[in-house]
Amino acid sequence: MRDRYYGITRSEVEWLLKHCQTCLLSRQNRSRAPLEPIISDHTLQHIQIDLVDMRHEPDEQFKWILHIKDDFSKWSSLFPLKSKTAAEVASQMAIWIGCYGVLEILQCDNGREFKGILLILLQKHGIKVCNGRPRTPQTHGLVEQANGTMKTKLQMWKLDTVASGGNSHCWSQALPEIALAMNRQPHSSLGGRSPYEVMFNQKPRWEEAIPIHTRLQQTLNNIPEEDSNPSPESQDNVIEEDLDLEPSPQRINRGVLGTQFSFDDMDQSGISDARLSLHDQLEVEDQAPQSPNTPLSQAPIENRVVRTVLEDAMQNQAAKARARSSHKYNKQHTIQRFLAGDIVSLKIPREDRAATDPPRIFCQVMTESYPNRYKLQTAYGLLKNHYPVNTLLRVPEAAGINISIPTTLMSTEITLHAAAGMVSTSDRIGISCNCKGPRCSGRCRCIRNKVQCSVHCHSHEFDCGNLSPLTTRTELALIERHTPDIQIVS
C-alpha cells in the first residue's frame, strides 16, 4: 500500500478493514456471555459430579475416582471406581443417595458414563439432570477446582506414606481420609466455616485431626486378644461396657451451633442402669431434659443467624467470581450485551453452507427472549430459533448503515439453513450422503429422503445398492443452485 499510494495512513486502513462488509462476514467470533455463578439456598439442592482419571497409576482394579460435590455446603465425597461405565457410577450414586438423601439437581458433563442406567436411577427419584456444554470445563468450575485440591492432597498422602514405609499405590484406601481433610477445611464462601460444620451443624471432633491410618493402628493395638471359651461373667462385663449409658461431658457439651449444655445440671435418674433395653435407651434419650440456662428457641435463632452469614458470604463470593470471569474473558474475548435494533452477524454452521460460502450472515436484534439469547431477523425473514451471545458479533454502526434489514417484525419465519441457502454463492447438491460401508443402510441420508446416490456421495466407485444409473449420476444437471423452501410458521 505504501509503495503504490501516497497519503494513506495506517489508521485509515484499519478503519476500512473494521467496517468492510466482506471482512465482517469472515471475522472470527470472540463474543461471550457473562458467566453467572451458581448460588444454592440449601444443601442437596445442586450437586456436581465428575470423574478423575487414575489409569496412569491404578490401585489394582481401581482406575477412576468419582467426585461428588455439594454446591451449598461444599461437601465432597470420593468413591473409587473399577471402570468408567454408567453402571459403576450409578451403583456409587445409589449409595450416596442412601447416605445423604435425594437431591434436586445433578450437574455433569456429556460423558457416556453419565447416561443409561444412571439416568434411570435419577428419574426414579425425580432428580433433574443438567449437562454442561461440551469442552467447557468452566461450567463445572466447583468440582473441577475441587479435583485439583483432591490431587494435591493425594500427592501429599503418597509422600507421607512413602516416608513412613507404606505402600503409596493403595490410594483407594486414602480417599476417606482425603475427603475428610477437604470437608474440615474452612471456606471463604462459607463465612470461614468448614463443609463439616455446614453439613452437620457442629464442629468436627478433635480425634478426626489424627490421620485415619494412625488412628486405625492405635485402635487395633488396643484391642485385646479374644478368648476362645469366654465365661458367662466375662460376657456380662462386655455387655455392661457396651451398654454404658453414662453420658460423657464431651458428648453433651458438643451442642449444635455453639449451644452449651451443663452436665452437672442434667437429671441422672433413669439412666443409671446399664442393663436397659434398646427401646428403653431410646426413650431415655428422647426424655433427657435441656439445661435450664439455655432456652429452647436459642438454637433456631442461631440457625437463622448462621444461614444469614452463609448467604452473605456466598453473595460476596459470587461477586468475586463475576469479577474474575470478566477480567479473564476480557483478555481474549469481549463480554457483549445486545439491545433491540443492533446490527449483528450470526455464525452459520458448517453443515448449512458450502466451503466457499460466507461463514456469517447479517441480522438485526429484535428482542432478548431469554437471558443472553436473542430473537434475530434477516433480510429474508424472521429466524425461527433463539441464538446465544457466543454466535453473534457486533457490526460497527458505520458499517450497518448500508445493510438493509426491515426494522419491523416480519410475519414470515425461516430457518437458519434456509437463510444460508439464500445468501450462498455456490452451486451445490441438495442431498448427498457419505456412507463408508459397502452398502447404504437405513441411516443413509439419500435413502431417508428417497433419492438415489450420485457421484458426490461416495469417494470410491462401488455399488451401494442405491446408486443411480451411470448417465444420471455423471450428468451436469445434478449440480444446480440449491434454493431451500421458506418454511412459513403460522
Secondary structure as GFF3:
##gff-version 3
##sequence-region A 1 490
A	DSSP	alpha_helix	10	19	.	.	.	ID=ss1
A	DSSP	alpha_helix	21	24	.	.	.	ID=ss2
A	DSSP	beta_strand	31	32	.	.	.	ID=ss3
A	DSSP	beta_strand	46	53	.	.	.	ID=ss4
A	DSSP	beta_strand	64	70	.	.	.	ID=ss5
A	DSSP	beta_strand	76	81	.	.	.	ID=ss6
A	DSSP	alpha_helix	86	100	.	.	.	ID=ss7
A	DSSP	beta_strand	105	108	.	.	.	ID=ss8
A	DSSP	three_ten_helix	112	114	.	.	.	ID=ss9
A	DSSP	alpha_helix	117	124	.	.	.	ID=ss10
A	DSSP	beta_strand	128	131	.	.	.	ID=ss11
A	DSSP	three_ten_helix	137	140	.	.	.	ID=ss12
A	DSSP	alpha_helix	141	163	.	.	.	ID=ss13
A	DSSP	three_ten_helix	171	174	.	.	.	ID=ss14
A	DSSP	alpha_helix	175	183	.	.	.	ID=ss15
A	DSSP	three_ten_helix	188	190	.	.	.	ID=ss16
A	DSSP	alpha_helix	195	200	.	.	.	ID=ss17
A	DSSP	three_ten_helix	206	209	.	.	.	ID=ss18
A	DSSP	alpha_helix	212	222	.	.	.	ID=ss19
A	DSSP	alpha_helix	232	242	.	.	.	ID=ss20
A	DSSP	alpha_helix	249	253	.	.	.	ID=ss21
A	DSSP	three_ten_helix	256	258	.	.	.	ID=ss22
A	DSSP	alpha_helix	278	287	.	.	.	ID=ss23
A	DSSP	alpha_helix	298	332	.	.	.	ID=ss24
A	DSSP	beta_strand	334	335	.	.	.	ID=ss25
A	DSSP	beta_strand	343	347	.	.	.	ID=ss26
A	DSSP	three_ten_helix	350	352	.	.	.	ID=ss27
A	DSSP	beta_strand	360	370	.	.	.	ID=ss28
A	DSSP	beta_strand	373	377	.	.	.	ID=ss29
A	DSSP	beta_strand	382	388	.	.	.	ID=ss30
A	DSSP	three_ten_helix	389	391	.	.	.	ID=ss31
A	DSSP	beta_strand	392	394	.	.	.	ID=ss32
A	DSSP	alpha_helix	397	400	.	.	.	ID=ss33
A	DSSP	beta_strand	413	414	.	.	.	ID=ss34
A	DSSP	alpha_helix	416	422	.	.	.	ID=ss35
A	DSSP	alpha_helix	445	448	.	.	.	ID=ss36
A	DSSP	alpha_helix	470	474	.	.	.	ID=ss37
A	DSSP	three_ten_helix	476	478	.	.	.	ID=ss38
###
